[in-house]
Amino acid sequence: MSVIYLLISVSIFVAICFFIAFIVAVKSGQYDDDYTPSVRILFDDETKINSQNNNSPIEEKQV
């Protein structure tokens, strides 16, 4: 029975260590995405066609 108490306490200690490591990684910017904004300009925007008072279609880019 004492082995179960030992295993539970060790597993809680390891879980707390992983949680602290995760918090430190988030605060230091490990999960910030710096790549996507730089390549976003390379992708085409979707366009839609609106017809206003005249019959000529006007293309507008969606923002």
C-alpha positions as CSV (number, residue, x, y, z in Angstrom):
1,M,0.0,0.0,0.0
2,S,2.9,2.4,0.6
3,V,4.1,1.9,-3.0
4,I,0.8,3.4,-4.2
5,Y,1.3,6.5,-2.0
6,L,4.8,6.8,-3.3
7,L,3.8,6.5,-7.0
8,I,0.9,9.0,-6.5
9,S,3.2,11.5,-4.9
10,V,5.9,11.1,-7.6
11,S,3.4,11.4,-10.4
12,I,1.9,14.6,-8.8
13,F,5.4,16.0,-8.5
14,V,6.2,15.2,-12.2
15,A,2.9,16.7,-13.3
16,I,3.7,20.0,-11.4
17,C,7.1,20.1,-13.0
18,F,5.6,19.7,-16.5
19,F,3.0,22.4,-15.7
20,I,5.7,24.8,-14.5
21,A,7.8,24.1,-17.7
22,F,4.7,24.8,-19.8
23,I,4.0,28.1,-18.1
24,V,7.6,29.2,-18.4
25,A,7.6,28.3,-22.1
26,V,4.4,30.3,-22.7
27,K,5.7,33.4,-20.9
28,S,9.0,33.3,-22.8
29,G,7.2,33.3,-26.2
30,Q,7.9,29.8,-27.2
31,Y,4.4,29.4,-28.8
32,D,4.3,32.8,-30.6
33,D,3.8,32.4,-34.3
34,D,6.2,34.6,-36.1
35,Y,6.2,32.7,-39.4
36,T,2.5,33.0,-40.5
37,P,2.2,36.8,-40.5
38,S,5.3,37.0,-42.8
39,V,3.9,34.7,-45.4
40,R,0.3,35.8,-45.2
41,I,1.0,38.5,-47.9
42,L,1.9,35.7,-50.3
43,F,-1.5,34.2,-50.3
44,D,-4.2,35.6,-52.6
45,D,-7.2,37.3,-51.0
46,E,-10.6,36.1,-52.0
47,T,-12.5,38.5,-54.2
48,K,-16.2,39.1,-54.5
49,I,-18.1,40.8,-57.3
50,N,-20.6,43.6,-56.3
51,S,-22.9,45.3,-58.8
52,Q,-23.9,48.8,-57.7
53,N,-26.2,51.2,-59.5
54,N,-24.6,50.6,-62.8
55,N,-24.4,47.2,-64.5
56,S,-20.6,46.9,-64.4
57,P,-19.3,44.5,-61.8
58,I,-16.8,45.9,-59.3
59,E,-14.3,43.6,-57.7
60,E,-13.6,44.2,-54.0
61,K,-11.1,42.5,-51.8
62,Q,-12.3,41.1,-48.6
63,V,-10.3,42.2,-45.6
